[in-house]
Amino acid sequence: MVAKDIMTKDVLTVSPTTTVRELAVLLTKNNISGVPVRDKNGKVVGMATQADIVGKKGKQVKAIMSKKIISVREETPVEEVAGLLTTHRIKRVPVMRGDKLLGIVSRADIVGAIAMGKHVALHTPIYDL
């Protein structure tokens, strides 16, 4: 199983100039914990999360977003995605084809795949996700 098999395809995103309040409303309203940040050309330039809202100061997303982007390709094995999430202690990764955002895989997507009985050969215990 690979990233494209379990990714969320309709990805909500924000811009660097989105206010932190608007980000908080978006996350709360959609019951999600983070979103990719895209510039005016659609390029992913960061990730903005609940942790950023709580732990950083700023009025706009560009002041609080994480600029280091850990992403995967659509053909990345789910086991490798799980390893990245665990190693980097993150909850989601964008799925990219070059600079194009195709989707996002979160820990919840991996857990959901396991719950549905899909075979995911994780090399780390589930509780480490």
C-alpha positions in Angstrom: 0.0 0.0 0.0 1.3 3.5 -0.9 0.5 7.1 0.1 -2.0 7.7 -2.8 -4.1 4.7 -1.5 -4.9 6.3 1.8 -4.3 10.1 1.3 -6.9 12.7 1.8 -7.3 14.2 -1.7 -9.4 17.3 -0.9 -6.8 19.2 1.1 -7.7 22.4 2.8 -4.8 25.0 2.6 -4.2 28.5 3.8 -1.9 31.3 2.6 0.9 32.9 4.5 -1.2 36.0 5.0 -4.1 34.1 6.6 -4.7 35.4 10.1 -4.0 33.0 13.0 -7.6 33.5 14.0 -8.8 32.4 10.6 -6.5 29.4 10.8 -7.9 28.5 14.2 -11.5 28.7 12.9 -10.7 26.6 9.8 -9.0 23.9 11.9 -11.8 23.8 14.5 -14.6 23.9 11.9 -13.2 21.0 9.9 -12.0 19.0 12.9 -8.4 18.9 11.7 -5.1 19.7 13.4 -3.0 21.2 10.6 -2.9 22.4 6.9 -0.3 23.1 4.3 0.5 26.7 3.6 0.6 27.7 -0.1 1.9 30.9 -1.7 0.1 32.8 -4.4 1.5 30.5 -7.0 0.2 27.4 -5.2 3.6 26.2 -4.0 3.6 24.6 -0.6 5.8 26.9 1.6 5.0 25.5 5.1 2.7 23.7 7.4 0.4 25.4 10.0 -0.9 23.4 13.0 -2.7 23.6 16.3 0.7 23.3 17.9 2.0 26.4 16.0 -1.1 28.4 17.2 -0.5 27.4 20.8 3.2 27.6 20.9 4.2 30.5 18.7 3.4 34.2 18.6 2.2 36.0 15.5 -0.8 37.5 13.8 -0.4 35.8 10.4 0.3 32.2 9.5 3.7 33.2 8.0 4.9 34.1 11.5 4.0 30.8 13.1 4.1 28.2 10.4 6.7 25.5 10.2 8.8 26.2 7.2 10.6 22.8 7.1 8.4 20.7 4.9 8.7 16.9 5.1 6.7 15.5 2.2 6.3 12.2 0.4 5.6 11.1 -3.2 2.3 9.4 -4.1 4.2 6.1 -4.5 5.9 6.2 -1.1 5.0 3.0 0.9 2.7 3.7 3.8 5.3 2.0 6.1 7.8 4.6 5.1 5.2 7.4 5.7 4.6 6.0 9.2 8.3 6.0 9.8 8.7 9.6 8.8 5.8 10.7 11.0 7.3 8.8 14.0 10.9 9.9 13.4 10.1 13.6 12.9 7.3 13.6 15.5 4.8 15.1 13.1 1.2 14.2 12.5 0.8 14.7 8.7 2.8 15.0 5.5 1.8 16.5 2.2 1.8 14.1 -0.8 3.6 15.8 -3.7 4.3 15.3 -7.4 7.1 17.7 -7.9 5.8 21.1 -6.7 2.1 20.0 -7.0 0.1 19.1 -3.9 -1.9 15.9 -4.5 -3.1 15.1 -1.0 -2.1 14.7 2.6 -1.5 11.6 4.8 -2.0 11.9 8.5 -1.6 9.5 11.3 -5.4 9.2 11.3 -5.3 8.0 7.7 -2.9 5.3 8.6 -4.8 4.2 11.7 -8.0 4.3 9.6 -6.4 2.0 7.0 -5.5 -0.5 9.7 -9.0 -0.3 11.2 -10.5 -1.1 7.8 -8.3 -4.3 7.7 -5.9 -3.0 5.1 -2.5 -4.6 5.4 0.1 -2.1 6.7 3.3 -3.7 7.8 4.5 -1.2 10.4 7.9 -1.6 11.8 7.1 0.5 14.8 4.5 -0.1 17.4 1.2 1.6 16.7 1.4 3.7 19.9 4.5 5.4 18.6 2.6 6.9 15.7 
